[in-house]
């Protein structure tokens, strides 16, 4: 089914009504969050608006580090004067981290593609869970406001789209509209080749060595349907926590035949562990995470809990045994 995205009139009015905007997104930003913030800032500046870019950071992911200096993590009284706020890629101001207090009481617009959790008291909201990225929603704003996308904007919008779709791997049949948008961005100056390298290249050797170490700990249980791995504090320290590449780890493990769920138990302190879980299709890992005091989504969940990697590994395996025949 074709789907095109159209911003609500209330958001277009909100943009027309205000002259000064603070644009922000969630803490621990990814390239969709940063790409959509920057592209929206560029759009609003071309409409002669004043724009302040804010992010709580940290800018960990290699593909966004080069944009770090365009953002500040503080909001002054002067910044607040006559300003309206647009939050992108999340629906709740609490997700903006340390910026949350500084945004209080200002007119608020939301642009997000996650299903809305708690209803937020916003002046306008463009929440479209069918959109694969926030940059697609910003793309639709360019269209509605009749602003031609320039080369820099095309690159930013494409970067967010590629990030959130796993370079188009998560798009199912019927997703032709997304490719029409991608085609338009490529024609406007975005390079799929360079974007792929930006997202998947630039890794450190230590990140691959840590990945290899954790892969070597992987055990198969329940006829190979559950894969579980561990990371000790000594290993984290040896290679550096900044070199952890969880996305790559989950991706490699979920490509193994018959696998339905993937779990990584990491020792985060002397008697504390972080448990991360991913599943394909029907296995609901958020239920397992809840047993350990955590939560999340059906196919991606996690928990922080007391214990050590070996005892928690056994506890996790027995929980999966209960739900996986
Ligand atoms: Mn996103």
Boltz pocket constraint, residues with backbone or C-beta under 6 A from the ligand:
constraints:
  - pocket:
      binder: B
      contacts: [[A, 32], [A, 33], [A, 89], [A, 113], [A, 132], [A, 133], [A, 134], [A, 164]]
      max_distance: 6.0
